[in-house]
Amino acid sequence: MTTKSIKISEETYKKLVEVAGRLQAELKRSISIEDAIKYLMRRRISDLSGSWDVSDEEVQEIKQSLRKGWKAWRRYV
């Protein structure tokens, strides 16, 4: 297996370590930084489905905001 070195910021490294730590606790086995990166690369937006608990009021606010934004956008297109 070929390996490559990459440069990442300290902040990114810390976040990868956090992800690896959460995975390790969840899976109850050792997780490498590479495992954490592979996990993040497999995630899709659909994985977040149901993870955001919103009220009916918040849904209406979001819809109104989107309508307003699209209306403004159409004026400039």
C-alpha positions as CSV (number, residue, x, y, z in Angstrom):
1,M,0.0,0.0,0.0
2,T,1.4,3.4,-1.0
3,T,1.2,6.2,1.5
4,K,1.1,10.0,1.0
5,S,1.8,12.9,3.3
6,I,-0.6,15.8,3.3
7,K,-0.5,19.1,5.1
8,I,-3.5,20.2,7.1
9,S,-4.1,22.9,9.6
10,E,-4.0,22.3,13.3
11,E,-7.8,23.1,13.5
12,T,-8.5,20.4,10.8
13,Y,-6.3,17.9,12.6
14,K,-8.1,18.5,15.9
15,K,-11.5,18.0,14.2
16,L,-10.3,14.8,12.6
17,V,-9.2,13.6,16.0
18,E,-12.6,14.4,17.5
19,V,-14.3,12.5,14.7
20,A,-12.0,9.5,15.3
21,G,-12.7,9.7,19.0
22,R,-16.5,9.6,18.5
23,L,-16.1,6.7,16.1
24,Q,-13.9,4.8,18.5
25,A,-16.5,5.3,21.3
26,E,-19.3,4.2,19.0
27,L,-17.6,1.2,17.4
28,K,-15.6,0.3,20.5
29,R,-12.4,-0.3,18.6
30,S,-9.3,1.7,17.7
31,I,-9.9,4.2,14.9
32,S,-7.1,5.9,12.9
33,I,-7.1,9.3,11.3
34,E,-7.3,7.5,8.0
35,D,-10.4,5.7,9.2
36,A,-12.0,9.0,10.2
37,I,-11.3,10.5,6.8
38,K,-12.8,7.5,5.0
39,Y,-15.8,7.8,7.3
40,L,-16.3,11.4,6.4
41,M,-15.9,10.8,2.7
42,R,-18.7,8.2,2.7
43,R,-21.2,10.5,4.4
44,R,-24.0,12.0,2.3
45,I,-26.4,14.8,3.0
46,S,-29.1,12.1,3.3
47,D,-27.3,10.7,6.3
48,L,-28.4,13.8,8.2
49,S,-32.1,13.1,7.5
50,G,-34.1,13.4,10.7
51,S,-31.2,14.8,12.7
52,W,-32.6,18.3,12.9
53,D,-35.6,18.7,15.2
54,V,-37.6,21.8,14.0
55,S,-40.9,23.2,15.1
56,D,-43.7,24.0,12.6
57,E,-43.0,27.7,13.2
58,E,-39.4,27.2,12.2
59,V,-40.4,25.3,9.1
60,Q,-42.7,28.2,8.1
61,E,-39.9,30.8,8.8
62,I,-37.5,28.8,6.6
63,K,-40.1,28.5,3.8
64,Q,-40.8,32.2,3.9
65,S,-37.1,33.1,3.9
66,L,-36.5,30.8,0.9
67,R,-39.5,32.3,-1.0
68,K,-38.2,35.8,-0.3
69,G,-34.7,34.9,-1.4
70,W,-35.8,33.2,-4.6
71,K,-38.0,36.2,-5.4
72,A,-35.1,38.6,-5.0
73,W,-32.8,36.3,-7.0
74,R,-35.2,36.1,-9.9
75,R,-35.1,39.9,-10.2
76,Y,-31.4,39.8,-11.0
77,V,-31.4,36.9,-13.4
